[in-house]
C-alpha cells in the first residue's frame, strides 16, 4: 500500500453557465504513485518532478 505524503487538497469553486447558474466544482491535484528508495508513495506530479530533479 502506498503512503500519501502530500498535503494538497482540491481547489473548490463554482462553474458558471451563461445564465449565471452556480454549480460546485473541484479541481483535484494530479496525484501519482512514485517509488522512492524502494518504497511506494503518493505525490502530486509537481512534487515528484521536484524530488526527481533534486536527486540528480
PDB file of N, H, CA, C and O in Angstrom:
ATOM      1  N   UNK A   1       0.842  -1.180   0.000  1.00  0.00           N
ATOM      2  CA  UNK A   1       0.000   0.000   0.000  1.00  0.00           C
ATOM      3  C   UNK A   1       0.892   1.249   0.000  1.00  0.00           C
ATOM      4  O   UNK A   1       1.840   1.344   0.779  1.00  0.00           O
ATOM      5  N   UNK A   2       0.584   2.176  -0.858  1.00  0.00           N
ATOM      6  H   UNK A   2      -0.186   2.099  -1.491  1.00  0.00           H
ATOM      7  CA  UNK A   2       1.380   3.393  -0.971  1.00  0.00           C
ATOM      8  C   UNK A   2       0.941   4.416   0.079  1.00  0.00           C
ATOM      9  O   UNK A   2      -0.249   4.575   0.350  1.00  0.00           O
ATOM     10  N   UNK A   3       1.919   5.100   0.659  1.00  0.00           N
ATOM     11  H   UNK A   3       2.886   4.970   0.438  1.00  0.00           H
ATOM     12  CA  UNK A   3       1.634   6.147   1.641  1.00  0.00           C
ATOM     13  C   UNK A   3       1.394   7.469   0.922  1.00  0.00           C
ATOM     14  O   UNK A   3       2.087   7.796  -0.042  1.00  0.00           O
ATOM     15  N   UNK A   4       0.412   8.223   1.395  1.00  0.00           N
ATOM     16  H   UNK A   4      -0.151   7.958   2.178  1.00  0.00           H
ATOM     17  CA  UNK A   4       0.163   9.540   0.843  1.00  0.00           C
ATOM     18  C   UNK A   4       0.986  10.557   1.617  1.00  0.00           C
ATOM     19  O   UNK A   4       0.678  10.852   2.772  1.00  0.00           O
ATOM     20  N   UNK A   5       2.040  11.102   0.991  1.00  0.00           N
ATOM     21  H   UNK A   5       2.290  10.862   0.053  1.00  0.00           H
ATOM     22  CA  UNK A   5       2.907  12.072   1.650  1.00  0.00           C
ATOM     23  C   UNK A   5       2.490  13.508   1.354  1.00  0.00           C
ATOM     24  O   UNK A   5       2.987  14.440   1.986  1.00  0.00           O
ATOM     25  N   UNK A   6       1.600  13.692   0.418  1.00  0.00           N
ATOM     26  H   UNK A   6       1.196  12.935  -0.096  1.00  0.00           H
ATOM     27  CA  UNK A   6       1.210  15.036   0.018  1.00  0.00           C
ATOM     28  C   UNK A   6       0.117  15.582   0.930  1.00  0.00           C
ATOM     29  O   UNK A   6      -0.712  14.831   1.444  1.00  0.00           O
ATOM     30  N   UNK A   7       0.127  16.890   1.122  1.00  0.00           N
ATOM     31  H   UNK A   7       0.800  17.500   0.705  1.00  0.00           H
ATOM     32  CA  UNK A   7      -0.907  17.536   1.926  1.00  0.00           C
ATOM     33  C   UNK A   7      -1.837  18.377   1.062  1.00  0.00           C
ATOM     34  O   UNK A   7      -2.624  19.169   1.580  1.00  0.00           O
ATOM     35  N   UNK A   8      -1.748  18.210  -0.245  1.00  0.00           N
ATOM     36  H   UNK A   8      -1.108  17.567  -0.666  1.00  0.00           H
ATOM     37  CA  UNK A   8      -2.565  19.021  -1.150  1.00  0.00           C
ATOM     38  C   UNK A   8      -4.031  18.617  -1.074  1.00  0.00           C
ATOM     39  O   UNK A   8      -4.362  17.441  -0.919  1.00  0.00           O
ATOM     40  N   UNK A   9      -4.901  19.615  -1.185  1.00  0.00           N
ATOM     41  H   UNK A   9      -4.632  20.570  -1.311  1.00  0.00           H
ATOM     42  CA  UNK A   9      -6.350  19.428  -1.170  1.00  0.00           C
ATOM     43  C   UNK A   9      -6.924  19.970  -2.480  1.00  0.00           C
ATOM     44  O   UNK A   9      -6.270  20.763  -3.158  1.00  0.00           O
ATOM     45  N   UNK A  10      -8.135  19.550  -2.843  1.00  0.00           N
ATOM     46  H   UNK A  10      -8.666  18.906  -2.293  1.00  0.00           H
ATOM     47  CA  UNK A  10      -8.743  20.090  -4.061  1.00  0.00           C
ATOM     48  C   UNK A  10      -9.062  21.582  -3.929  1.00  0.00           C
ATOM     49  O   UNK A  10      -9.424  22.058  -2.853  1.00  0.00           O
ATOM     50  N   UNK A  11      -8.920  22.308  -5.038  1.00  0.00           N
ATOM     51  H   UNK A  11      -8.625  21.921  -5.912  1.00  0.00           H
ATOM     52  CA  UNK A  11      -9.375  23.692  -5.108  1.00  0.00           C
ATOM     53  C   UNK A  11     -10.868  23.660  -5.399  1.00  0.00           C
ATOM     54  O   UNK A  11     -11.310  22.906  -6.266  1.00  0.00           O
ATOM     55  N   UNK A  12     -11.643  24.456  -4.698  1.00  0.00           N
ATOM     56  H   UNK A  12     -11.284  25.069  -3.993  1.00  0.00           H
ATOM     57  CA  UNK A  12     -13.085  24.455  -4.915  1.00  0.00           C
ATOM     58  C   UNK A  12     -13.536  25.800  -5.445  1.00  0.00           C
ATOM     59  O   UNK A  12     -12.916  26.834  -5.198  1.00  0.00           O
ATOM     60  N   UNK A  13     -14.627  25.755  -6.177  1.00  0.00           N
ATOM     61  H   UNK A  13     -15.131  24.915  -6.378  1.00  0.00           H
ATOM     62  CA  UNK A  13     -15.195  26.972  -6.737  1.00  0.00           C
ATOM     63  C   UNK A  13     -16.512  26.646  -7.396  1.00  0.00           C
ATOM     64  O   UNK A  13     -17.103  25.595  -7.147  1.00  0.00           O
ATOM     65  N   UNK A  14     -16.969  27.549  -8.236  1.00  0.00           N
ATOM     66  H   UNK A  14     -16.490  28.402  -8.439  1.00  0.00           H
ATOM     67  CA  UNK A  14     -18.229  27.355  -8.931  1.00  0.00           C
ATOM     68  C   UNK A  14     -18.010  27.352 -10.433  1.00  0.00           C
ATOM     69  O   UNK A  14     -17.184  28.099 -10.959  1.00  0.00           O
ATOM     70  N   UNK A  15     -18.765  26.498 -11.116  1.00  0.00           N
ATOM     71  H   UNK A  15     -19.436  25.892 -10.690  1.00  0.00           H
ATOM     72  CA  UNK A  15     -18.880  26.606 -12.565  1.00  0.00           C
ATOM     73  C   UNK A  15     -20.021  27.575 -12.830  1.00  0.00           C
ATOM     74  O   UNK A  15     -21.034  27.543 -12.132  1.00  0.00           O
ATOM     75  N   UNK A  16     -19.872  28.427 -13.817  1.00  0.00           N
ATOM     76  H   UNK A  16     -19.049  28.454 -14.385  1.00  0.00           H
ATOM     77  CA  UNK A  16     -20.913  29.404 -14.138  1.00  0.00           C
ATOM     78  C   UNK A  16     -21.406  29.180 -15.552  1.00  0.00           C
ATOM     79  O   UNK A  16     -20.615  29.137 -16.494  1.00  0.00           O
ATOM     80  N   UNK A  17     -22.724  29.036 -15.703  1.00  0.00           N
ATOM     81  H   UNK A  17     -23.367  29.071 -14.938  1.00  0.00           H
ATOM     82  CA  UNK A  17     -23.323  28.919 -17.025  1.00  0.00           C
ATOM     83  C   UNK A  17     -23.584  30.318 -17.577  1.00  0.00           C
ATOM     84  O   UNK A  17     -23.349  31.311 -16.889  1.00  0.00           O
ATOM     85  N   UNK A  18     -24.068  30.398 -18.816  1.00  0.00           N
ATOM     86  H   UNK A  18     -24.259  29.591 -19.374  1.00  0.00           H
ATOM     87  CA  UNK A  18     -24.399  31.698 -19.402  1.00  0.00           C
ATOM     88  C   UNK A  18     -25.524  32.367 -18.627  1.00  0.00           C
ATOM     89  O   UNK A  18     -25.614  33.594 -18.597  1.00  0.00           O
ATOM     90  N   UNK A  19     -26.386  31.566 -17.999  1.00  0.00           N
ATOM     91  H   UNK A  19     -26.314  30.569 -18.023  1.00  0.00           H
ATOM     92  CA  UNK A  19     -27.481  32.108 -17.187  1.00  0.00           C
ATOM     93  C   UNK A  19     -27.015  32.416 -15.758  1.00  0.00           C
ATOM     94  O   UNK A  19     -27.825  32.744 -14.891  1.00  0.00           O
ATOM     95  N   UNK A  20     -25.694  32.305 -15.522  1.00  0.00           N
ATOM     96  H   UNK A  20     -25.036  32.039 -16.226  1.00  0.00           H
ATOM     97  CA  UNK A  20     -25.074  32.570 -14.224  1.00  0.00           C
ATOM     98  C   UNK A  20     -25.535  31.611 -13.132  1.00  0.00           C
ATOM     99  O   UNK A  20     -25.525  31.969 -11.954  1.00  0.00           O
ATOM    100  N   UNK A  21     -25.937  30.402 -13.504  1.00  0.00           N
ATOM    101  H   UNK A  21     -25.946  30.112 -14.461  1.00  0.00           H
ATOM    102  CA  UNK A  21     -26.216  29.369 -12.512  1.00  0.00           C
ATOM    103  C   UNK A  21     -24.886  28.906 -11.934  1.00  0.00           C
ATOM    104  O   UNK A  21     -23.912  28.747 -12.670  1.00  0.00           O
ATOM    105  N   UNK A  22     -24.837  28.691 -10.633  1.00  0.00           N
ATOM    106  H   UNK A  22     -25.628  28.821 -10.035  1.00  0.00           H
ATOM    107  CA  UNK A  22     -23.616  28.263  -9.963  1.00  0.00           C
ATOM    108  C   UNK A  22     -23.713  26.784  -9.604  1.00  0.00           C
ATOM    109  O   UNK A  22     -24.671  26.350  -8.964  1.00  0.00           O
ATOM    110  N   UNK A  23     -22.709  26.018 -10.022  1.00  0.00           N
ATOM    111  H   UNK A  23     -21.930  26.370 -10.542  1.00  0.00           H
ATOM    112  CA  UNK A  23     -22.624  24.603  -9.698  1.00  0.00           C
ATOM    113  C   UNK A  23     -21.268  24.354  -9.048  1.00  0.00           C
ATOM    114  O   UNK A  23     -20.240  24.776  -9.579  1.00  0.00           O
ATOM    115  N   UNK A  24     -21.255  23.674  -7.908  1.00  0.00           N
ATOM    116  H   UNK A  24     -22.090  23.331  -7.477  1.00  0.00           H
ATOM    117  CA  UNK A  24     -19.999  23.414  -7.212  1.00  0.00           C
ATOM    118  C   UNK A  24     -19.058  22.587  -8.084  1.00  0.00           C
ATOM    119  O   UNK A  24     -19.488  21.692  -8.811  1.00  0.00           O
ATOM    120  N   UNK A  25     -17.771  22.904  -7.997  1.00  0.00           N
ATOM    121  H   UNK A  25     -17.422  23.631  -7.406  1.00  0.00           H
ATOM    122  CA  UNK A  25     -16.765  22.246  -8.823  1.00  0.00           C
ATOM    123  C   UNK A  25     -15.474  22.138  -8.019  1.00  0.00           C
ATOM    124  O   UNK A  25     -15.155  23.037  -7.242  1.00  0.00           O
ATOM    125  N   UNK A  26     -14.731  21.054  -8.195  1.00  0.00           N
ATOM    126  H   UNK A  26     -14.990  20.323  -8.826  1.00  0.00           H
ATOM    127  CA  UNK A  26     -13.443  20.880  -7.514  1.00  0.00           C
ATOM    128  C   UNK A  26     -12.374  20.520  -8.536  1.00  0.00           C
ATOM    129  O   UNK A  26     -12.582  19.653  -9.385  1.00  0.00           O
ATOM    130  N   UNK A  27     -11.222  21.196  -8.450  1.00  0.00           N
ATOM    131  H   UNK A  27     -11.053  21.901  -7.760  1.00  0.00           H
ATOM    132  CA  UNK A  27     -10.059  20.837  -9.250  1.00  0.00           C
ATOM    133  C   UNK A  27      -9.149  20.009  -8.363  1.00  0.00           C
ATOM    134  O   UNK A  27      -8.577  20.513  -7.397  1.00  0.00           O
ATOM    135  N   UNK A  28      -9.019  18.734  -8.699  1.00  0.00           N
ATOM    136  H   UNK A  28      -9.484  18.324  -9.484  1.00  0.00           H
ATOM    137  CA  UNK A  28      -8.261  17.822  -7.849  1.00  0.00           C
ATOM    138  C   UNK A  28      -6.784  17.821  -8.236  1.00  0.00           C
ATOM    139  O   UNK A  28      -6.454  18.008  -9.407  1.00  0.00           O
ATOM    140  N   UNK A  29      -5.886  17.612  -7.261  1.00  0.00           N
ATOM    141  H   UNK A  29      -6.153  17.460  -6.309  1.00  0.00           H
ATOM    142  CA  UNK A  29      -4.458  17.554  -7.558  1.00  0.00           C
ATOM    143  C   UNK A  29      -4.122  16.320  -8.399  1.00  0.00           C
ATOM    144  O   UNK A  29      -4.823  15.309  -8.360  1.00  0.00           O
ATOM    145  N   UNK A  30      -3.039  16.433  -9.152  1.00  0.00           N
ATOM    146  H   UNK A  30      -2.469  17.254  -9.183  1.00  0.00           H
ATOM    147  CA  UNK A  30      -2.587  15.365 -10.028  1.00  0.00           C
ATOM    148  C   UNK A  30      -1.700  14.401  -9.226  1.00  0.00           C
ATOM    149  O   UNK A  30      -0.474  14.502  -9.267  1.00  0.00           O
ATOM    150  N   UNK A  31      -2.325  13.467  -8.498  1.00  0.00           N
ATOM    151  H   UNK A  31      -3.321  13.384  -8.464  1.00  0.00           H
ATOM    152  CA  UNK A  31      -1.583  12.512  -7.678  1.00  0.00           C
ATOM    153  C   UNK A  31      -1.059  11.357  -8.516  1.00  0.00           C
ATOM    154  O   UNK A  31      -1.755  10.842  -9.391  1.00  0.00           O
ATOM    155  N   UNK A  32       0.190  10.952  -8.237  1.00  0.00           N
ATOM    156  H   UNK A  32       0.756  11.370  -7.526  1.00  0.00           H
ATOM    157  CA  UNK A  32       0.846   9.851  -8.938  1.00  0.00           C
ATOM    158  C   UNK A  32       1.496   8.932  -7.910  1.00  0.00           C
ATOM    159  O   UNK A  32       1.924   9.379  -6.846  1.00  0.00           O
ATOM    160  N   UNK A  33       1.567   7.637  -8.241  1.00  0.00           N
ATOM    161  H   UNK A  33       1.220   7.274  -9.105  1.00  0.00           H
ATOM    162  CA  UNK A  33       2.318   6.694  -7.402  1.00  0.00           C
ATOM    163  C   UNK A  33       3.762   6.691  -7.891  1.00  0.00           C
ATOM    164  O   UNK A  33       4.033   6.474  -9.072  1.00  0.00           O
ATOM    165  N   UNK A  34       4.689   6.937  -6.956  1.00  0.00           N
ATOM    166  H   UNK A  34       4.469   7.113  -5.997  1.00  0.00           H
ATOM    167  CA  UNK A  34       6.104   7.039  -7.291  1.00  0.00           C
ATOM    168  C   UNK A  34       6.873   6.145  -6.333  1.00  0.00           C
ATOM    169  O   UNK A  34       6.516   6.042  -5.159  1.00  0.00           O
ATOM    170  N   UNK A  35       7.927   5.496  -6.821  1.00  0.00           N
ATOM    171  H   UNK A  35       8.217   5.580  -7.774  1.00  0.00           H
ATOM    172  CA  UNK A  35       8.787   4.684  -5.969  1.00  0.00           C
ATOM    173  C   UNK A  35      10.026   5.486  -5.605  1.00  0.00           C
ATOM    174  O   UNK A  35      10.775   5.917  -6.482  1.00  0.00           O
ATOM    175  N   UNK A  36      10.242   5.685  -4.300  1.00  0.00           N
ATOM    176  H   UNK A  36       9.633   5.335  -3.588  1.00  0.00           H
ATOM    177  CA  UNK A  36      11.407   6.410  -3.802  1.00  0.00           C
ATOM    178  C   UNK A  36      12.118   5.507  -2.801  1.00  0.00           C
ATOM    179  O   UNK A  36      11.540   5.112  -1.789  1.00  0.00           O
ATOM    180  N   UNK A  37      13.365   5.186  -3.088  1.00  0.00           N
ATOM    181  H   UNK A  37      13.835   5.507  -3.911  1.00  0.00           H
ATOM    182  CA  UNK A  37      14.177   4.305  -2.235  1.00  0.00           C
ATOM    183  C   UNK A  37      13.471   2.975  -1.980  1.00  0.00           C
ATOM    184  O   UNK A  37      13.527   2.457  -0.866  1.00  0.00           O
ATOM    185  N   UNK A  38      12.816   2.421  -2.981  1.00  0.00           N
ATOM    186  H   UNK A  38      12.770   2.843  -3.886  1.00  0.00           H
ATOM    187  CA  UNK A  38      12.150   1.132  -2.865  1.00  0.00           C
ATOM    188  C   UNK A  38      10.807   1.167  -2.167  1.00  0.00           C
ATOM    189  O   UNK A  38      10.206   0.116  -1.944  1.00  0.00           O
ATOM    190  N   UNK A  39      10.320   2.350  -1.816  1.00  0.00           N
ATOM    191  H   UNK A  39      10.808   3.203  -1.997  1.00  0.00           H
ATOM    192  CA  UNK A  39       9.034   2.477  -1.129  1.00  0.00           C
ATOM    193  C   UNK A  39       8.065   3.251  -2.013  1.00  0.00           C
ATOM    194  O   UNK A  39       8.409   4.303  -2.552  1.00  0.00           O
ATOM    195  N   UNK A  40       6.847   2.721  -2.160  1.00  0.00           N
ATOM    196  H   UNK A  40       6.567   1.866  -1.723  1.00  0.00           H
ATOM    197  CA  UNK A  40       5.855   3.390  -2.990  1.00  0.00           C
ATOM    198  C   UNK A  40       5.146   4.473  -2.186  1.00  0.00           C
ATOM    199  O   UNK A  40       4.663   4.230  -1.080  1.00  0.00           O
ATOM    200  N   UNK A  41       5.093   5.669  -2.760  1.00  0.00           N
ATOM    201  H   UNK A  41       5.485   5.866  -3.658  1.00  0.00           H
ATOM    202  CA  UNK A  41       4.432   6.798  -2.117  1.00  0.00           C
ATOM    203  C   UNK A  41       3.530   7.491  -3.141  1.00  0.00           C
ATOM    204  O   UNK A  41       3.703   7.337  -4.350  1.00  0.00           O
ATOM    205  N   UNK A  42       2.572   8.251  -2.633  1.00  0.00           N
ATOM    206  H   UNK A  42       2.432   8.377  -1.650  1.00  0.00           H
ATOM    207  CA  UNK A  42       1.684   9.019  -3.488  1.00  0.00           C
ATOM    208  C   UNK A  42       2.049  10.488  -3.347  1.00  0.00           C
ATOM    209  O   UNK A  42       2.001  11.045  -2.250  1.00  0.00           O
ATOM    210  N   UNK A  43       2.415  11.117  -4.466  1.00  0.00           N
ATOM    211  H   UNK A  43       2.454  10.665  -5.357  1.00  0.00           H
ATOM    212  CA  UNK A  43       2.794  12.520  -4.505  1.00  0.00           C
ATOM    213  C   UNK A  43       2.070  13.197  -5.654  1.00  0.00           C
ATOM    214  O   UNK A  43       1.579  12.537  -6.569  1.00  0.00           O
ATOM    215  N   UNK A  44       2.009  14.513  -5.598  1.00  0.00           N
ATOM    216  H   UNK A  44       2.408  15.049  -4.855  1.00  0.00           H
ATOM    217  CA  UNK A  44       1.494  15.236  -6.756  1.00  0.00           C
ATOM    218  C   UNK A  44       2.580  15.210  -7.832  1.00  0.00           C
ATOM    219  O   UNK A  44       3.755  14.992  -7.533  1.00  0.00           O
ATOM    220  N   UNK A  45       2.185  15.430  -9.062  1.00  0.00           N
ATOM    221  H   UNK A  45       1.231  15.607  -9.305  1.00  0.00           H
ATOM    222  CA  UNK A  45       3.138  15.393 -10.177  1.00  0.00           C
ATOM    223  C   UNK A  45       4.227  16.447  -9.989  1.00  0.00           C
ATOM    224  O   UNK A  45       5.389  16.204 -10.315  1.00  0.00           O
ATOM    225  N   UNK A  46       3.858  17.605  -9.470  1.00  0.00           N
ATOM    226  H   UNK A  46       2.914  17.801  -9.205  1.00  0.00           H
ATOM    227  CA  UNK A  46       4.840  18.669  -9.254  1.00  0.00           C
ATOM    228  C   UNK A  46       5.843  18.277  -8.183  1.00  0.00           C
ATOM    229  O   UNK A  46       7.038  18.526  -8.342  1.00  0.00           O
ATOM    230  N   UNK A  47       5.385  17.673  -7.098  1.00  0.00           N
ATOM    231  H   UNK A  47       4.415  17.471  -6.969  1.00  0.00           H
ATOM    232  CA  UNK A  47       6.290  17.237  -6.033  1.00  0.00           C
ATOM    233  C   UNK A  47       7.231  16.140  -6.532  1.00  0.00           C
ATOM    234  O   UNK A  47       8.417  16.135  -6.205  1.00  0.00           O
ATOM    235  N   UNK A  48       6.690  15.207  -7.330  1.00  0.00           N
ATOM    236  H   UNK A  48       5.726  15.211  -7.596  1.00  0.00           H
ATOM    237  CA  UNK A  48       7.512  14.119  -7.867  1.00  0.00           C
ATOM    238  C   UNK A  48       8.587  14.671  -8.795  1.00  0.00           C
ATOM    239  O   UNK A  48       9.718  14.184  -8.803  1.00  0.00           O
ATOM    240  N   UNK A  49       8.231  15.690  -9.578  1.00  0.00           N
ATOM    241  H   UNK A  49       7.313  16.085  -9.572  1.00  0.00           H
ATOM    242  CA  UNK A  49       9.186  16.309 -10.500  1.00  0.00           C
ATOM    243  C   UNK A  49      10.304  16.987  -9.729  1.00  0.00           C
ATOM    244  O   UNK A  49      11.468  16.892 -10.118  1.00  0.00           O
ATOM    245  N   UNK A  50       9.970  17.674  -8.637  1.00  0.00           N
ATOM    246  H   UNK A  50       9.024  17.752  -8.321  1.00  0.00           H
ATOM    247  CA  UNK A  50      10.970  18.358  -7.821  1.00  0.00           C
ATOM    248  C   UNK A  50      11.915  17.364  -7.165  1.00  0.00           C
ATOM    249  O   UNK A  50      13.126  17.585  -7.140  1.00  0.00           O
ATOM    250  N   UNK A  51      11.371  16.260  -6.628  1.00  0.00           N
ATOM    251  H   UNK A  51      10.387  16.081  -6.648  1.00  0.00           H
ATOM    252  CA  UNK A  51      12.208  15.243  -5.990  1.00  0.00           C
ATOM    253  C   UNK A  51      13.146  14.600  -7.004  1.00  0.00           C
ATOM    254  O   UNK A  51      14.316  14.353  -6.711  1.00  0.00           O
ATOM    255  N   UNK A  52      12.625  14.331  -8.199  1.00  0.00           N
ATOM    256  H   UNK A  52      11.675  14.532  -8.437  1.00  0.00           H
ATOM    257  CA  UNK A  52      13.450  13.737  -9.253  1.00  0.00           C
ATOM    258  C   UNK A  52      14.580  14.678  -9.653  1.00  0.00           C
ATOM    259  O   UNK A  52      15.707  14.243  -9.893  1.00  0.00           O
ATOM    260  N   UNK A  53      14.270  15.970  -9.722  1.00  0.00           N
ATOM    261  H   UNK A  53      13.355  16.323  -9.527  1.00  0.00           H
ATOM    262  CA  UNK A  53      15.280  16.972 -10.091  1.00  0.00           C
ATOM    263  C   UNK A  53      16.352  17.091  -9.007  1.00  0.00           C
ATOM    264  O   UNK A  53      17.538  17.193  -9.322  1.00  0.00           O
ATOM    265  N   UNK A  54      15.947  17.078  -7.726  1.00  0.00           N
ATOM    266  H   UNK A  54      14.984  16.994  -7.470  1.00  0.00           H
ATOM    267  CA  UNK A  54      16.890  17.228  -6.626  1.00  0.00           C
ATOM    268  C   UNK A  54      17.766  15.994  -6.432  1.00  0.00           C
ATOM    269  O   UNK A  54      18.850  16.090  -5.855  1.00  0.00           O
ATOM    270  N   UNK A  55      17.304  14.825  -6.913  1.00  0.00           N
ATOM    271  H   UNK A  55      16.424  14.747  -7.381  1.00  0.00           H
ATOM    272  CA  UNK A  55      18.059  13.584  -6.737  1.00  0.00           C
ATOM    273  C   UNK A  55      19.281  13.539  -7.640  1.00  0.00           C
ATOM    274  O   UNK A  55      20.202  12.760  -7.395  1.00  0.00           O
ATOM    275  N   UNK A  56      19.304  14.362  -8.678  1.00  0.00           N
ATOM    276  H   UNK A  56      18.557  14.995  -8.878  1.00  0.00           H
ATOM    277  CA  UNK A  56      20.441  14.345  -9.622  1.00  0.00           C
ATOM    278  C   UNK A  56      21.642  15.056  -9.075  1.00  0.00           C
ATOM    279  O   UNK A  56      22.673  15.129  -9.743  1.00  0.00           O
TER     280      UNK A  56
END
